[in-house]
């Protein structure tokens, strides 16, 4: 448990440093590029990131979830990674012009083709990163990700100032992947595997097909709003939506996605014990995440009218109500995200696939119906879809680990109190016009500091599980120093 706490803290800390660096990039490009440019990049990024599942093809989950892993199995994974990199890159080079025609965005062609070329180098270090994740080596893994983010941010800002325009964003993506690969080779050269292996490939392909299919369904669900908007509206609308979800996406990455690899490995270890071990681990993790995510999303929702113009520029005020609605959806996501990690850690990739299939069918159906009622209804449809996912995951976890949604919610009462305190405090300080009227930077700083102090005070005063975890992590750290 101590290694998990330290790993989670390191992963989250690194993610927030990356969050700061990425926000610098976003703040710059939002002031120098148009909503149409941002919309084109949003579509290109969605297509590229959805294809990541084919490039990896379940090898990451295979390495992390196996009780024992040998060089032959790693060689199988390496073979799959190199073959899929060539296949996916070729597919993108051919299909990019058709995608540009489908979305009526001519600039998509060059963006997609350039970003796809970086897939060819990623297999070199993919095995190493998966092994670092398996062994909870999150310090070097975090350094690699920070270096890649620095390369991306720095190159994009330089190229935009040199008037390279929209294509600067694609070059930043390529630079990040190059730096990441070089750093992996530096940290762990012994696990760079090039020798092709085929014996035993059937088991890996079977696992990879199940794992990749589930991940693909999740990615389709995540990027479906962007794809549907890109088809139904123009690039500028996609740009406003993309910037509207910027804050929500970064907080979600910091709170859920960054700790996902850690929790998957942790759940995999707990799966070796009793069912109660898995259930307790899941409940404790969700309680801790909710203690941070619920107050954060509420703070963003109530301060979006100030945050969006401050961080992105005055041209993006259209995105304020989008951020506020999506923040409500963000409150509902930790339960489902952690549930997916639990299923992966327990090796239930088939069950995860079935959940993903049903969940995404329901999700896309909701979005299609909402889209017919206009853009605002569509954004609210995303929130409804998050709620539907939560209900489906609750039904599945009741069957899988004997955990009811009512029981989980009852255990999260202290996290709910934290969220209520943040909401009440911000309402009092901002007034009833908080949704539309921005405040000065000075007063916003006061609101932020007071909110943070109140949150910390409640964490300590309630003796929240999060406070217990922090104390245990600090005690473990002091114990290691004393032993050294």
Buried (B, 14 or more C-beta within 10 A) or exposed (E): BEBBBBBBBBBBBBBBBBBEBBBBBBBBBBEBBBBBBBBBBBBBBBBBEBBBBBBBBBBBBBBBBBEEBEEEBBBBBBBBBBEBBEBBBEEBBEBBBEBBEBBEBEBBBBBBBBBBBBBBBBBBBBBBBBBBBBEBBBBBBBBBBBBBBBBBBBBBBEBBEEEBBBBBBBBBBBBBBBBBBBBBBEBBEEBBBEEEBEEEEEEBBEBBBBBBBBBBBBBBBBBBBBBBBBEEBBBBBBBBBBBBBBBBBBBBBBBBBBBBBBBBBBBBBBBEEEBEBBBBBBBBBBBBBBBBBBBBBBBBBBBBBBBBBBBBBEBBBBBBBBBBBBBBBBBBBBBBBBBBBBBBBBBBBBBBBBBBEBBBEBBBEBBEEBBEEEBEEBBBBBBBBBBBBBBBBBBBBBEBBEBEBEEBBEBBEBBEBBBBBBBEBBEEBBEEEBBEEBBEEEEBEEBBEBBEEBBEEBBEEBEBBBBEBBEEBEEBBEEEEEEE
